[in-house]
């Protein structure tokens, strides 16, 4: 199951990316998603690809994990690319049939859209694979702390995100177990028409919902037994420590912004 689901997984390691402060990785991923829209030609996308490739290499995590992170969204990416290719007009037109236009500009934009999706997914996957969910929760809580002054429940939001990230892989593992049990009872999830396939999912959803509610109740009981009463007055067992390498990492992203601006057309 590890190879099938990447979101929410953490792969232990001692690479440079693993040792970065979670705030650095979270801010870096967010800034990357923003600055990727500065790219508008081959050279700028090449600079982004080199940056992502270097980050993936420094993480010492196999490339197959990042490719598996793209697979669940592959059809959405291809659908978006096809729309971009077939409905973008330009000066060099190869084919026209009604509203459908195949042009050189459409093909180029479609390629850029594909690269943009893949690079964003790679960076998001790098964030989750190299950062423990609890550390990511601490980083989110720290960055959202200014909003707590205006009444935003920052600690509760960070806690919910942490629990969600932690239990997504668990629920997927539970789903696989239930599917195997249902297959042993003669249910085939891939046969028949659309209605029959939807009907076959019902024996999967009901036990999955029951299991999820039971897990939520057990988690609430465990938190109450340990005296959890919210974030007010709580101290931190895990202390965030910003170091020189974190400043250098953010400086590298700043340098990437400069390169993108210089090479923009």
C-alpha positions as CSV (number, residue, x, y, z in Angstrom):
1,X,0.0,0.0,0.0
2,X,3.0,2.3,0.6
3,X,3.7,2.5,-3.1
4,X,0.0,3.1,-4.0
5,X,-0.7,6.1,-1.7
6,X,1.8,8.8,-1.2
7,X,-0.3,11.6,0.3
8,X,0.2,11.8,4.1
9,X,3.1,9.3,4.1
10,X,6.4,10.1,5.9
11,X,9.6,8.3,4.9
12,X,12.2,8.5,7.7
13,X,15.6,9.6,6.6
14,X,18.6,11.8,7.5
15,X,19.0,13.8,4.3
16,X,19.4,17.5,4.2
17,X,15.8,18.0,3.3
18,X,14.7,15.9,6.2
19,X,16.8,18.0,8.6
20,X,15.3,21.3,7.5
21,X,12.9,23.1,9.8
22,X,9.3,22.2,8.9
23,X,8.5,25.9,8.6
24,X,11.2,26.2,5.9
25,X,9.7,23.3,3.9
26,X,6.2,24.5,4.3
27,X,7.0,28.1,3.3
28,X,9.2,26.8,0.5
29,X,6.4,24.7,-1.0
30,X,3.9,27.5,-0.7
31,X,6.3,30.0,-2.3
32,X,7.1,27.6,-5.1
33,X,3.4,27.2,-6.0
34,X,3.2,30.9,-6.2
35,X,6.3,31.7,-8.2
36,X,5.7,28.8,-10.7
37,X,3.2,31.2,-12.3
38,X,6.1,33.5,-13.2
39,X,7.3,30.9,-15.7
40,X,6.2,31.5,-19.2
41,X,8.8,30.0,-21.5
42,X,11.0,27.0,-21.8
43,X,14.0,28.4,-20.0
44,X,12.0,29.4,-16.9
45,X,10.4,26.0,-16.7
46,X,13.8,24.4,-17.1
47,X,15.0,26.4,-14.1
48,X,12.1,25.2,-12.1
49,X,12.7,21.6,-13.2
50,X,16.3,21.8,-12.2
51,X,15.4,23.2,-8.8
52,X,12.8,20.5,-8.1
53,X,15.2,17.8,-9.4
54,X,18.0,19.0,-7.1
55,X,15.5,19.0,-4.1
56,X,14.4,15.5,-4.9
57,X,18.0,14.3,-5.2
58,X,18.9,15.9,-1.8
59,X,16.0,14.1,-0.2
60,X,17.5,10.7,-1.0
61,X,14.1,9.3,-1.7
62,X,13.5,7.1,-4.7
63,X,12.0,8.9,-7.7
64,X,9.2,6.2,-8.0
65,X,7.5,7.7,-4.9
66,X,7.2,11.1,-6.6
67,X,5.9,9.4,-9.8
68,X,3.3,7.5,-7.8
69,X,2.3,10.9,-6.4
70,X,1.4,12.0,-9.9
71,X,-0.5,8.9,-10.9
72,X,-3.8,9.6,-8.9
73,X,-4.1,13.0,-10.6
74,X,-2.9,11.9,-14.1
75,X,-6.3,11.8,-15.7
76,X,-7.2,15.3,-14.3
77,X,-3.9,16.6,-15.6
78,X,-4.4,15.1,-19.1
79,X,-7.9,16.4,-19.3
80,X,-6.7,19.9,-18.5
81,X,-3.9,19.7,-21.0
82,X,-6.3,18.4,-23.7
83,X,-8.6,21.4,-23.1
84,X,-5.7,23.7,-23.3
85,X,-4.4,22.2,-26.5
86,X,-7.7,22.0,-28.4
87,X,-9.2,25.3,-27.4
88,X,-6.3,27.7,-27.6
89,X,-6.1,29.8,-30.8
90,X,-2.8,31.2,-32.1
91,X,-1.0,32.5,-35.2
92,X,0.2,29.0,-36.3
93,X,-2.9,26.8,-36.8
94,X,-2.5,23.2,-37.8
95,X,-6.2,22.1,-37.7
96,X,-9.5,23.7,-37.2
97,X,-13.0,22.1,-36.8
98,X,-15.6,24.4,-35.3
99,X,-14.5,25.5,-31.9
100,X,-11.7,22.9,-31.8
101,X,-8.4,24.5,-32.8
102,X,-5.0,22.8,-32.9
103,X,-2.3,25.4,-32.9
104,X,1.4,25.7,-32.1
105,X,0.6,28.0,-29.2
106,X,-1.9,25.5,-27.8
107,X,0.6,22.7,-27.9
108,X,3.2,24.8,-26.2
109,X,0.7,26.0,-23.5
110,X,-0.4,22.4,-23.0
111,X,3.1,21.3,-22.4
112,X,3.7,24.1,-19.9
113,X,0.4,23.3,-18.1
114,X,1.6,19.6,-17.8
115,X,5.0,20.6,-16.4
116,X,3.3,23.0,-14.0
117,X,1.1,20.3,-12.5
118,X,3.9,17.8,-12.3
119,X,6.3,20.2,-10.6
120,X,3.7,21.3,-8.0
121,X,2.8,17.7,-7.2
122,X,6.5,16.8,-6.9
123,X,7.1,19.7,-4.4
124,X,4.0,18.8,-2.4
125,X,5.0,15.2,-2.3
126,X,8.5,16.2,-1.2
127,X,6.9,18.2,1.7
128,X,4.9,15.3,3.0
129,X,7.5,12.5,2.4
130,X,10.2,14.4,4.4
131,X,8.2,16.0,7.2
132,X,6.4,14.2,10.0
133,X,2.7,15.0,10.3
134,X,3.2,16.4,13.8
135,X,6.1,18.6,12.7
136,X,4.0,19.9,9.8
137,X,1.2,20.6,12.3
138,X,3.6,22.6,14.5
139,X,4.8,24.6,11.4
140,X,1.2,25.4,10.4
141,X,0.3,26.5,13.9
142,X,3.4,28.7,14.1
143,X,2.7,30.4,10.7
144,X,-1.0,30.9,11.6
145,X,-0.2,32.2,15.0
146,X,-0.8,35.9,14.1
147,X,-4.4,35.1,13.2
148,X,-5.0,33.8,16.7
149,X,-5.0,37.5,17.9
150,X,-8.2,38.0,16.0
151,X,-10.0,35.0,17.3
152,X,-9.0,32.3,14.8
153,X,-8.7,28.9,16.5
154,X,-5.2,28.3,15.3
155,X,-4.3,25.3,17.5
156,X,-7.5,23.5,16.7
157,X,-7.0,24.1,12.9
158,X,-3.5,22.7,13.1
159,X,-4.7,19.7,15.2
160,X,-7.4,18.9,12.6
161,X,-4.9,19.0,9.8
162,X,-2.4,16.9,11.7
163,X,-5.1,14.2,12.4
164,X,-6.2,14.3,8.8
165,X,-2.7,13.8,7.5
166,X,-2.1,11.0,10.0
167,X,-5.2,9.0,9.3
168,X,-5.5,9.3,5.5
169,X,-3.0,6.4,5.0
170,X,-4.7,4.4,7.8
171,X,-8.1,4.8,6.2
172,X,-6.7,3.7,2.9
173,X,-5.1,0.6,4.5
174,X,-8.5,-0.1,6.1
175,X,-10.2,0.3,2.7
176,X,-7.8,-2.2,1.1
177,X,-8.5,-4.7,3.9
178,X,-12.3,-4.4,3.5
179,X,-12.0,-4.7,-0.3
180,X,-10.0,-7.9,0.1
181,X,-12.6,-9.3,2.6
182,X,-15.5,-8.4,0.2
183,X,-13.7,-9.9,-2.7
184,X,-13.3,-13.2,-0.7
185,X,-17.1,-13.1,-0.4
186,X,-17.5,-12.9,-4.2
187,X,-17.9,-9.1,-4.8
188,X,-16.1,-7.8,-7.9
189,X,-15.5,-4.0,-7.8
190,X,-14.5,-3.7,-11.4
191,X,-17.2,-5.6,-13.3
192,X,-20.5,-4.5,-14.8
193,X,-21.9,-1.2,-15.9
194,X,-21.6,2.1,-14.0
195,X,-24.7,1.4,-11.8
196,X,-23.4,-2.1,-10.9
197,X,-20.0,-0.7,-10.0
198,X,-21.6,2.0,-7.8
199,X,-23.8,-0.6,-6.2
200,X,-20.8,-2.8,-5.4
201,X,-19.2,0.1,-3.5
202,X,-22.0,0.1,-0.9
203,X,-20.6,-2.9,1.0
204,X,-17.3,-1.1,1.1
205,X,-18.6,2.3,2.3
206,X,-20.7,1.1,5.2
207,X,-18.0,-0.8,7.2
208,X,-15.5,2.0,6.3
209,X,-17.8,4.7,7.8
210,X,-18.4,2.5,10.9
211,X,-14.6,1.9,11.3
212,X,-13.9,5.7,10.9
213,X,-16.5,6.7,13.5
214,X,-15.0,4.0,15.9
215,X,-11.5,5.4,15.4
216,X,-12.7,8.9,16.0
217,X,-14.4,7.9,19.2
218,X,-11.3,6.0,20.4
219,X,-9.1,9.0,19.5
220,X,-11.4,11.4,21.5
221,X,-11.4,9.0,24.5
222,X,-7.6,8.7,24.4
223,X,-7.2,12.5,24.2
224,X,-9.5,13.1,27.1
225,X,-7.8,10.4,29.2
226,X,-4.5,12.2,28.7
227,X,-6.0,15.5,29.9
228,X,-6.3,17.3,26.6
229,X,-8.2,20.6,26.9
230,X,-7.2,22.6,23.9
231,X,-4.2,24.7,23.1
232,X,-4.5,27.3,25.8
233,X,-1.6,27.1,28.2
234,X,0.0,24.1,26.6
235,X,3.8,23.8,26.2
236,X,5.6,22.3,23.3
237,X,7.5,19.0,23.5
238,X,8.9,19.5,20.1
239,X,10.7,22.8,19.7
240,X,11.2,24.3,16.2
241,X,14.8,25.3,15.6
242,X,15.6,27.6,12.7
243,X,19.2,27.2,11.6
244,X,21.6,28.5,9.0
245,X,20.7,25.8,6.5
246,X,17.1,27.0,6.6
247,X,18.1,30.6,5.8
248,X,20.2,29.2,2.9
249,X,17.3,27.2,1.6
250,X,15.0,30.2,1.6
251,X,17.7,32.2,0.0
252,X,17.9,29.6,-2.8
253,X,14.2,30.1,-3.4
254,X,14.7,33.8,-3.5
255,X,17.5,33.3,-6.1
256,X,15.1,31.1,-8.1
257,X,12.6,34.1,-8.2
258,X,15.3,36.3,-9.6
259,X,16.2,33.8,-12.3
260,X,12.5,33.5,-13.3
261,X,12.1,37.2,-13.5
262,X,15.3,37.6,-15.6
263,X,14.4,34.9,-18.1
264,X,10.7,35.9,-18.5
265,X,9.7,37.0,-21.9
